[in-house]
Amino acid sequence: MTMRAMRSIVLATLLLGGTAAAAPVRIGFLSTLSGPGAALGVDQYDGFMLAVDQENGRLGGVEVKILREDDEMKPEKGVQIARQLLDRDRVSIVTGIVFSNVMMAVHRPITSAKVFLVGSNAGPTPITGKGCSPYFFSTSWNNDQLHEAAGELANRMGVKRVYLLAPNYQAGKDAMEGFKRNYKGEIVGERFSAVNQPDYSVEIATVAAARPDAIYTFYPGGMGVNFTKQYQQAGLMTKIPMVSVSTIDGSTLPALGEVALGAVTSSPYAPDLDNAANREFVQAFRKKYGREPSLYAAQSYDAARLIASALRRTGGNVDDKAAFRAALKAADFQSVRGYFAFNTNQFPISPFYRVDVIKGRDGQAALASKGVIFERSRDSYAGECRMD
């Protein structure tokens, strides 16, 4: 073989290697994009894609390809799509997932394949403690943690007697347990509703009969819209105040409007949080989508920024699992929520806020932060987590 021929082969090999290295990092985006919970998933996707669009199709300077999939809030559908993303599409990262029943179904198939799963909403307790994985990171919260802040909020509001309401699935069960952990008053009753039921007349009648000081509700998505409207129509909103999490938020407020005025919520996020990352995010989200960002959009934007920070640190190399995990754990980005760091189980240490529904400057119902409940909230299960 001549020297010129050998040089040609070497050059061709280098060029091919460079092309392979430059291939986009494939990210599966799995969420609920149809049915009663679709508004939550759409906000998740829009928040994530805003970060991608801000980098012109890249994250952390690395080209990415986003594969968008709808789980329809069905665990079996979620597993089917997760396997498709792993086996056919060969994704390196999966993100999204709104509902805990879907997260419980897909968590093990994804993480056992040593593919990174970056959740931006659902945080069921079983995967926070003993079922944790080195391949799972969250930019949201453990489900209980979300409601522990609400229990403390109810204490500060002077609520002595409360009635609890939630849908009958993993996140609803976690909601009840989380609220009870910090609440110091009397639980006069609790009721689980069917997931996505449209009529809450029985629940409302039961609350009226129990006559608590307040109710505590966790009804995400369309469930929250239906319950809140029916509760207001029953004339109870002013008689028995509603404290809630993920019932009245940025995803449901547009459908509720003035019906939700006066409601008090506990939340990890509000559009008016005064930090540079959030101001930039809110302005960009409003400009691109023409609406206020919800906590689902904010948490998903954080997920994209987290992934971007890890890709930047590793130069886009996700195959070195230890290095990429270390880059994720560093959390080298500015969260729109304020302070953000990872606990030992790779769930966030972050603030929770009191967020009220008020009449905004434009006369429309708006979410307004009214102080911090916990500065640096840690979930209650990290001690049970033993990473492999």
N, C-alpha and C positions, 0 to 999 in steps of 0.2 A: 504493500500500500504506500502511495507517495505521501510525502509530508503535507502537501496541499490537501489531499483527501482526508488525512487524519485531522487536520485543522478544521475542515468543513464539518466533520462528524462531531468534534468537540463543540464547535460553535452552535450547531443544531441542537445538541443535547442541552447546552446552557439556555438556549432560547426556549426550548420546551419546558425546562425546569422553571424558568421565570414565568412562563404563561400559567403553569399549574399553581405556582405560589400566588399569582395575582387573581386566582379564581375567587368570586365573592363568597363571603361567609354566609352560609344558608341558615336562616332563622325561621322556625315555625311559629306563627302567631295563632294560638288556639283560644277561642273565646265563644261566648254565647252571642250570636249575631242575628238571631231570629227568635220570635216568640215574645212572651211578656218581659223577659230579662234582656232583650236586645239593646235597649238604651245604654245599659251598663257596659256591654261588650263593645258597642260602637264607640263610646267614650274612651274605653281602653285602647282601642285600635287607633283612634284619632290622636290621642296623646302620644302614643308610641311613634306613629308615623310623622308627627310634627318634628320630633328630634331627628328622624332620618332625613326628612325634607330640608331641615336646617343645615345639614351637611351634604346636600345634593346627592342623596343615595348612599351615604356612608355613615358609619358610626366610628368615632375615634380615628377618623382618617382612613378607615378600611372599608372597601366596598362591601355592601351586604345585599342579600336577596331575601325579601320577606315573603313567606308563603302563608297566606291568610286562610284560616279554616274555621267553620262554624260547628260547635259541638251541640247546638240546639238545646243546651241544658240537660242533655241525656248522657249519663255516665258511660253507657255502652257505646254510644256514638263517639264520645271523647276518646275511649280506648282504641276504637277502630281507626280514628284519624291519627292518634299518637303513633300507632304502629306503622301507618302509612308514611308519616313524616320521618320516622326512624329508618324504615326498611327501603322504601322507594325513593324518598326525597333526600335521604342522607343528611339531615340537618345536624348542625353542631350545637344549636341552642334552641330551646322551646320557651316561649314566654306567653303571658296573658293569664287566662283562666279566672273567671268571675266567681263561679259557684263551687262550694265546698264538696258537694256530692261528685262533681266532675273531677275536682282535684284529688279526692280520695281514690278515684278510679285510675287516673293516669299517672299519679306520682311514682309508683313503683315501676311500671313498665318503662318510663323514661329514665329515671335515675339508675335503675339496675342495668340499663344499657350504657351507663357512664356518659350520658348526654346531659348537659347542664340545663336545668329547669329554673327559670327566673320568674317566680310568681309575682303578680302585681295586684292581687286582691285576696283571693281565698287563702286562708291560713288555718285549716282545721287542726285541732289540738293533737291528734295522733301523729302528725308529721312534724310537730314542733318539739316533742319530747323523745320518747323511746323510738319512734319511727323516723327520726331525722335522717338526712342523707348529706354527705359531703358535696353532692351534685345539685342540691336544692338551695336557692337563695330567694329571699322575699324582700320586696320593697314596700310592703304594706304593713302587716301585723299578724300576730297570732289571734285567732278569733276571740278567745277569752279576753285578751288584752284590750281589744276594741271596746268591750263592754265593762271591763274593770274601771275604765275612766268614767263611764256613764254612771256606775254605782257611786263613785266618789262625787260626781257632779250632783246627783240626787241628794247626797248628804249635805252638800254645801247649799243647796236650794231649800233645805229644811223639810224635805219630804219624809214624813214619818210612816206613812202607809202606802204601799204601791202594789199595783197589779201588773203582772208580766205577760206579754204576748209575743209569740214568735212562730214562724213556720216549722213544721215537723221534719227537719233534716239536720245534718251535722252542724251547720252554722247556727241554726236555731237553738239547738241543745247547748252549744258552746256559749251562745248569747246569754241564756239563763244562768249558766254556771258562772260566767265571767261577771255578770252584774251582781250576783249574790256575794261574790268574794269580797267586795269592798263596801257594799251597802250595809248600813248599820240599823236601818229601820225594820218595819214589819212587812213581810210579803203576805198580802191578804189573799192572793190567788195567782195562779199561773195557768196559761192555756196554750197548747200547741195547735196551730191551724194547718189545714192541708196546704201543701205547696201549690201556689198559683190559684187558690180558690178565689172566685170573684166577689162573693157575698160574705160580709162579716157581721151580719145582724145578730147572730147568736153571741158572738164574742162581745159586741157592744152592749147588748142587753145584760150580759153577765157582769160586765164592768159597772154598769149603772146600778145594778143591784148590790154590788160589793161596796160601792161608795168609797173608794180609796182617795188619798190626797192627790195622787197622780197615777198615770199609767206609764209603763216603759214598753216601747215597741221596737222590734226589729223586723221590718217587712221590706226587703229590698226590691227595687224595680217597680213593676206594675202592681205588685201586692201593696206596696206603700201608697201608691196613688189611690187605689180603690179603698183601702182602709181609711186613709186620712179624709177623703171626701165623705165617706159614710159616717165617720166619727163627727165631722163638722155638721153634717146634715141632721144628725141626732141631737145636736145642741149641746154636746158634751165638751167641746174644745175649751170653752171658757169656764165650765163648771169643774171638770176634772182634767187638768192640764196634761199634755202629752210631752214626755221626754223620750227622745228616740236616738237610735243609731241606724244609719243607712235606710231610713224610712223616708225622711225628707232631706234630700241632698241635691247636689247640682244636677243629677240625672232626672230627678222626679219633680223638682221645683217648677220647671217650665209648664208641666201639665197641671200643677196645683195652683200656682199663682197666689192670689189673696187668701185662698182657702187655708194656706199654711202659715199665715201671719201669726206671730206670737209663739210659734213652736220653738222649743229648746232642744238642741242636739249636742251630742258629743261626737267629735270628729278629729281625725288626724290632719285635716286640711280645710282651709277656707281660701277663696280667691283673693281675699284682701290681706293675707299674711304679708308682713312687711319685711321681706328680704329680697336681695337683688335677683336671685335665681327665680323666685316666684313672680316678681314684677315682670321680668323678661318673658317668662312662660305665659302668663296671663295675657299680656299684650299680643304675643304671637298667636296664641290660641284664638283669641277674639277676632284677630285680623283674618286668620285662615278659615275659621269655621263659623264666625258670626254668632257665637254664643259663649256663655261663661263655662269655664272648665269645671268639671266635677272632681271629686276625690279619685274616681276611677281613672280619669284622664291624667291627673297629677301623678298618681302612683305608677302609671304605665310610662309616663314621660321620664320619671325617675328610673324606671327599669331600663329604658333605652339609654339614658345617660350613664347608668351603672355599667351596662354592657359596653358602651363606647369607651369608658375609662379602662376597662379590662383589655379591650382590643388594642387600644393605644399602647398600653404597657407591654403587651406581648407581641406587638407588630402584626396582629391578626392571626397569630398561631393559637388555635383552640385545641390542637391535637396534643400538646403538652398539658395534660390535665392538671397536674400539680401547679404548674406556673399560672395557668388561667384561673384556677380556683383561688390562688393567692392574690391574683390581680383583682378578682371580684371582691374578695374579702377586705381588701384595702379600702374599698368604697371611696375612691379618689374622685369624687364629684360633689357638686353643691346641690343638695336636695331642695326642692321647692317647699318642703315641710319645715325647713330650718335645720336643727341639729340632726345628724344621721350617722350612725355607726352600727356595725354588726355585733350582735351578741355571739356567744360561743356556738349557738345552734343556727347561726346565719339568718336569724330574724332581726329586724331593726330594733335599735334603741333610739327612740324618737319622741317628740312631744305629742300631746293630745290637747285639744282646745274645746272650750265651750263656743258653739256657733249657733246664733239665733237667726230666726227668719224675721226680717224687718222690711219696712217699706224703703226702698232705695231712693236715690236722688231723682231718678226718672219716674218715680211713683210706682214702680213694679216691685214685687216681692224679691228680696235679695238675701243672701247669706252673709252674716257679719260676725267675725271673730270677737269674742267678748272675754278674752283672757285665757290663760293656760291652766289646764287641769293638772297635768303632769309634764314636767320639763323634759325628763329623759325616762320614758316608760320602758320597762323591761318585762318580757312575758314571764309567766310563772312556771314554765316547763323546761327552760334551758338546762337546768341541772340534771334532767333525766336524759338528755341527749348525749350519746356517746358516738362520736364520729369514727368510722372505720379507718 
